[in-house]
Amino acid sequence: MCDVNQTEVTEFLILGFYGLYKYKSLLFILFLFCYLMILAGNLLIIVLVSTNHNLNTPMFYFLKHLAVADILSTMTIVPMMLNVILYDMKEVPVRICIFQLHIVFIFGFSPIILLTIMSYDRYLAICRPMHYNSIMQPHVCFKMVLGSWFLNFIFSFEIIFVWRLEFCGSNTIDHFYCDFELLLELAASDTHLVTLVDFVLCIIGGVIPLVLILISYLSIFFVIMILSSTSGLSKAFSTCGSHLTTVCIYYGTLFMIYMSPSNDRSSSTNKFLSLLYIVVSPMMNPIIYSLRNQEIRRTLHQMFRKC
């Protein structure tokens, strides 16, 4: 409950990059270019996988859904960020702010679960090649993806606890979107339950998938070491290279954000680390798969020749 001398907050003031107002035109152009690159690159992956039969494999099927998740998660945050940059700061109703956070939670876990499924796919392709086609049937892949999206919606229900919070007094969020930690700091209600639920979900939705990915790649590593032929080694590395690079970038940014104490970080550092997760990672994924994957390069070459 708000005290007598406190007024209930109905709007949050998103400050954005308030220390860089004189560079707002440059920032706007830069992030708009990154946003268009994210949309174009991931849409290209979706179109290529959906329209070419030579990319009709489980790995590319999962990659297509990863591209969808990257587009949706970016569309949730970047347009507001561009609006905040353009108008220096922005007032956002509390309900809209929490709703944005809900959407961020839904799509935030998507890449983690999909990357875990893709690591299992690579494990089967290299460690159990004789059973790969019998296990990774189209209906099994569909159920895996459907299950990943279902888990995302389940995890996002922690936002119910945020809807019950009350906000009084200060309404300033020193970020370019409605950040979860900053929102809890502004809450006048008890946030221990929300923090506990968030911690449990981070373990289930973040740490456990990472352990499964590590187990998959350790198994792959031991099998690769057994391979004596140079062609076998080259094929194994080319098969896993793109996915492993994506995993390193994605979890690398998450570790930088969550492993360092938030109290010791400045607001500028928080914004920079969030940009790595929100902008850089979705923009790099199509580039990584386009440059490192022979099938996608070949399909792109054929498409340009037809054009």
C-alpha positions as CSV (number, residue, x, y, z in Angstrom):
1,M,0.0,0.0,0.0
2,C,1.1,3.6,-0.7
3,D,1.8,5.9,2.2
4,V,-0.4,8.9,2.8
5,N,2.2,11.3,1.4
6,Q,2.8,9.1,-1.7
7,T,0.8,9.1,-4.9
8,E,0.2,5.9,-6.9
9,V,2.2,5.8,-10.1
10,T,0.2,5.5,-13.2
11,E,3.0,6.1,-15.7
12,F,6.7,5.3,-15.9
13,L,9.2,7.7,-17.4
14,I,11.6,5.8,-19.6
15,L,14.8,7.8,-19.8
16,G,16.6,6.0,-22.6
17,F,20.1,7.3,-23.4
18,Y,19.5,10.6,-21.6
19,G,23.3,11.3,-21.4
20,L,23.6,11.1,-25.2
21,Y,20.9,13.4,-26.3
22,K,23.2,15.4,-28.6
23,Y,23.9,12.2,-30.5
24,K,20.3,11.0,-30.7
25,S,20.2,11.3,-34.6
26,L,23.3,9.1,-34.9
27,L,21.9,6.6,-32.3
28,F,18.5,6.5,-34.0
29,I,20.1,5.8,-37.4
30,L,22.4,3.2,-36.0
31,F,19.8,1.2,-34.1
32,L,17.3,1.6,-37.0
33,F,19.9,0.1,-39.3
34,C,20.5,-2.8,-36.8
35,Y,16.7,-3.3,-36.5
36,L,16.3,-3.5,-40.2
37,M,19.3,-5.9,-40.4
38,I,17.7,-8.2,-37.8
39,L,14.3,-8.2,-39.7
40,A,15.9,-8.7,-43.1
41,G,18.4,-11.4,-42.0
42,N,16.0,-13.5,-40.0
43,L,13.2,-13.1,-42.6
44,L,15.6,-14.3,-45.2
45,I,16.3,-17.4,-43.1
46,I,12.6,-18.1,-42.7
47,V,11.9,-17.6,-46.5
48,L,14.9,-19.8,-47.5
49,V,14.0,-22.6,-45.2
50,S,10.3,-22.5,-46.0
51,T,10.7,-22.4,-49.8
52,N,13.7,-24.7,-50.5
53,H,13.4,-28.5,-50.4
54,N,17.2,-28.9,-49.9
55,L,16.8,-27.1,-46.5
56,N,14.0,-29.4,-45.4
57,T,15.9,-30.9,-42.5
58,P,15.3,-30.8,-38.8
59,M,18.2,-28.5,-38.1
60,F,17.0,-25.8,-40.5
61,Y,13.4,-26.3,-39.3
62,F,14.6,-25.4,-35.8
63,L,16.7,-22.5,-37.2
64,K,13.6,-21.1,-38.8
65,H,11.8,-21.0,-35.5
66,L,14.9,-19.5,-33.9
67,A,14.7,-16.7,-36.5
68,V,11.0,-16.2,-35.7
69,A,11.8,-15.9,-32.0
70,D,14.5,-13.4,-32.7
71,I,12.2,-11.2,-34.8
72,L,9.4,-11.3,-32.2
73,S,11.7,-10.5,-29.2
74,T,13.3,-7.7,-31.1
75,M,10.0,-6.2,-32.2
76,T,8.9,-6.1,-28.6
77,I,11.7,-3.8,-27.5
78,V,13.5,-2.0,-30.3
79,P,10.5,0.1,-31.7
80,M,10.0,1.5,-28.2
81,M,13.8,2.1,-27.9
82,L,13.8,4.0,-31.2
83,N,10.8,6.1,-30.0
84,V,12.6,6.9,-26.7
85,I,15.7,8.0,-28.6
86,L,13.7,10.2,-31.0
87,Y,11.8,12.0,-28.3
88,D,14.6,11.9,-25.6
89,M,12.3,10.2,-23.1
90,K,8.9,8.6,-23.0
91,E,6.1,8.2,-20.6
92,V,4.6,4.7,-20.6
93,P,1.5,3.6,-18.7
94,V,2.2,1.1,-16.0
95,R,-0.1,-1.5,-17.6
96,I,1.7,-1.1,-21.0
97,C,5.0,-1.4,-19.3
98,I,4.2,-4.6,-17.6
99,F,2.5,-6.0,-20.7
100,Q,5.8,-5.3,-22.6
101,L,7.7,-7.2,-19.9
102,H,5.2,-10.1,-20.3
103,I,6.0,-10.3,-24.0
104,V,9.7,-10.1,-23.3
105,F,9.4,-13.1,-20.9
106,I,7.5,-15.1,-23.5
107,F,10.1,-14.7,-26.2
108,G,13.1,-14.4,-23.9
109,F,13.2,-18.1,-23.2
110,S,12.5,-19.1,-26.8
111,P,16.1,-19.0,-28.1
112,I,17.4,-21.0,-25.0
113,I,15.0,-23.9,-25.5
114,L,15.4,-23.9,-29.3
115,L,19.2,-23.9,-29.0
116,T,18.9,-26.9,-26.6
117,I,16.8,-28.8,-29.1
118,M,19.3,-27.9,-31.9
119,S,22.2,-29.3,-29.7
120,Y,20.2,-32.5,-29.3
121,D,19.7,-32.6,-33.0
122,R,23.5,-32.3,-33.6
123,Y,24.2,-34.9,-30.9
124,L,21.9,-37.4,-32.8
125,A,23.4,-36.5,-36.2
126,I,27.0,-37.2,-35.1
127,C,26.8,-39.6,-32.2
128,R,23.8,-41.7,-33.4
129,P,23.7,-41.2,-37.2
130,M,22.1,-44.6,-37.8
131,H,19.1,-43.7,-35.6
132,Y,18.9,-40.0,-36.7
133,N,16.2,-40.3,-39.4
134,S,14.1,-42.7,-37.4
135,I,14.1,-40.4,-34.3
136,M,13.9,-36.9,-35.9
137,Q,10.7,-37.4,-37.8
138,P,8.8,-34.3,-39.0
139,H,6.0,-34.9,-36.4
140,V,8.6,-35.3,-33.6
141,C,10.3,-32.0,-34.7
142,F,6.9,-30.3,-34.7
143,K,6.1,-31.5,-31.2
144,M,9.5,-30.3,-30.0
145,V,8.9,-26.8,-31.3
146,L,5.4,-26.8,-30.1
147,G,6.6,-27.9,-26.6
148,S,9.2,-25.1,-26.6
149,W,6.6,-22.4,-27.3
150,F,4.3,-23.9,-24.7
151,L,7.1,-23.8,-22.1
152,N,7.7,-20.1,-23.0
153,F,4.1,-19.3,-22.1
154,I,4.3,-21.3,-18.9
155,F,7.5,-19.4,-17.8
156,S,6.0,-16.0,-18.7
157,F,3.3,-16.5,-16.1
158,E,5.6,-15.2,-13.4
159,I,4.4,-11.8,-14.7
160,I,1.2,-12.5,-12.7
161,F,3.2,-11.6,-9.6
162,V,4.4,-8.4,-11.2
163,W,0.8,-7.3,-12.0
164,R,0.0,-7.5,-8.3
165,L,2.7,-5.0,-7.3
166,E,2.0,-1.4,-6.4
167,F,4.2,1.5,-7.5
168,C,4.4,4.7,-5.5
169,G,6.6,7.8,-5.5
170,S,9.4,7.5,-8.0
171,N,8.4,6.5,-11.6
172,T,11.8,6.9,-13.4
173,I,13.3,3.9,-15.2
174,D,16.8,4.6,-16.3
175,H,16.7,2.2,-19.3
176,F,15.4,2.1,-22.9
177,Y,12.6,-0.4,-22.0
178,C,10.7,-1.7,-19.0
179,D,13.6,-3.6,-17.4
180,F,12.5,-6.3,-14.8
181,E,15.1,-5.5,-12.1
182,L,14.4,-1.7,-12.3
183,L,10.7,-2.3,-12.1
184,L,11.1,-4.3,-8.9
185,E,13.2,-1.5,-7.4
186,L,10.4,0.9,-7.9
187,A,7.7,-1.4,-6.4
188,A,6.3,-0.4,-3.1
189,S,5.0,-3.9,-2.4
190,D,7.0,-6.9,-1.1
191,T,9.0,-8.4,-4.0
192,H,10.6,-11.4,-2.3
193,L,8.1,-13.8,-3.9
194,V,8.6,-12.4,-7.3
195,T,12.4,-12.6,-6.9
196,L,12.2,-16.2,-5.7
197,V,9.9,-17.2,-8.6
198,D,12.2,-15.5,-11.1
199,F,15.3,-17.3,-9.6
200,V,13.6,-20.7,-9.9
201,L,12.5,-20.0,-13.5
202,C,16.0,-18.9,-14.4
203,I,17.4,-22.2,-13.1
204,I,14.8,-24.2,-14.9
205,G,14.8,-22.2,-18.2
206,G,18.4,-21.1,-18.3
207,V,20.8,-23.3,-16.3
208,I,19.3,-26.7,-17.0
209,P,19.2,-26.1,-20.8
210,L,22.9,-25.0,-20.6
211,V,23.8,-28.3,-18.8
212,L,22.0,-30.3,-21.5
213,I,23.8,-28.4,-24.3
214,L,27.2,-29.0,-22.5
215,I,26.4,-32.7,-22.2
216,S,25.5,-32.9,-25.9
217,Y,28.7,-31.2,-27.0
218,L,30.9,-33.2,-24.6
219,S,29.4,-36.4,-26.2
220,I,30.0,-34.9,-29.7
221,F,33.6,-33.9,-28.7
222,F,34.5,-37.5,-27.6
223,V,33.0,-38.9,-30.8
224,I,35.0,-36.4,-32.9
225,M,38.2,-37.4,-31.1
226,I,37.6,-41.0,-32.1
227,L,37.2,-40.1,-35.7
228,S,40.5,-40.7,-37.5
229,S,39.7,-39.4,-40.9
230,T,40.2,-35.7,-41.8
231,S,37.0,-35.6,-43.8
232,G,35.1,-36.9,-40.8
233,L,36.5,-34.3,-38.5
234,S,35.9,-31.5,-41.0
235,K,32.3,-32.6,-41.5
236,A,31.6,-32.8,-37.8
237,F,33.1,-29.3,-37.1
238,S,31.2,-27.8,-40.1
239,T,28.0,-29.4,-38.8
240,C,28.3,-28.0,-35.3
241,G,30.2,-24.8,-35.9
242,S,27.3,-22.4,-36.6
243,H,25.2,-23.7,-33.7
244,L,28.1,-23.7,-31.2
245,T,29.0,-20.1,-32.2
246,T,25.4,-19.0,-31.7
247,V,25.3,-20.7,-28.3
248,C,28.5,-19.0,-27.2
249,I,27.3,-15.5,-28.3
250,Y,23.8,-16.0,-26.6
251,Y,25.0,-17.4,-23.3
252,G,28.0,-15.2,-23.3
253,T,25.8,-12.1,-23.2
254,L,23.5,-13.7,-20.6
255,F,26.5,-14.4,-18.3
256,M,27.8,-10.8,-18.7
257,I,24.3,-9.6,-17.7
258,Y,23.4,-11.9,-14.8
259,M,26.7,-13.2,-13.4
260,S,28.1,-9.7,-12.5
261,P,26.4,-8.0,-9.4
262,S,23.8,-5.6,-10.6
263,N,24.5,-3.2,-7.7
264,D,28.1,-2.7,-9.0
265,R,27.1,-1.9,-12.5
266,S,26.3,1.6,-13.7
267,S,23.1,2.3,-15.7
268,S,25.2,2.8,-18.9
269,T,26.8,-0.7,-18.4
270,N,23.3,-2.2,-17.9
271,K,22.1,-0.6,-21.2
272,F,25.2,-1.7,-23.1
273,L,24.9,-5.3,-21.8
274,S,21.2,-5.3,-22.7
275,L,22.0,-4.2,-26.2
276,L,24.3,-7.2,-26.7
277,Y,21.4,-9.5,-25.8
278,I,18.5,-7.6,-27.5
279,V,20.2,-6.3,-30.7
280,V,23.6,-7.9,-31.3
281,S,22.7,-11.5,-30.8
282,P,19.6,-11.6,-33.1
283,M,21.5,-9.6,-35.7
284,M,24.5,-12.0,-35.7
285,N,22.6,-15.3,-35.9
286,P,21.6,-15.0,-39.6
287,I,25.1,-13.8,-40.5
288,I,26.7,-16.8,-38.7
289,Y,24.5,-19.3,-40.3
290,S,24.8,-17.7,-43.8
291,L,28.6,-17.5,-43.7
292,R,29.3,-20.9,-42.0
293,N,26.7,-23.1,-43.5
294,Q,27.3,-24.4,-47.0
295,E,23.6,-25.3,-47.7
296,I,22.4,-21.8,-47.0
297,R,25.3,-20.3,-49.0
298,R,24.4,-22.6,-51.9
299,T,20.7,-21.8,-51.7
300,L,21.4,-18.1,-51.6
301,H,23.7,-18.4,-54.7
302,Q,20.9,-20.3,-56.5
303,M,18.3,-17.7,-55.6
304,F,20.5,-14.8,-56.8
305,R,21.2,-16.6,-60.0
306,K,17.4,-17.1,-60.6
307,C,16.8,-13.4,-59.8
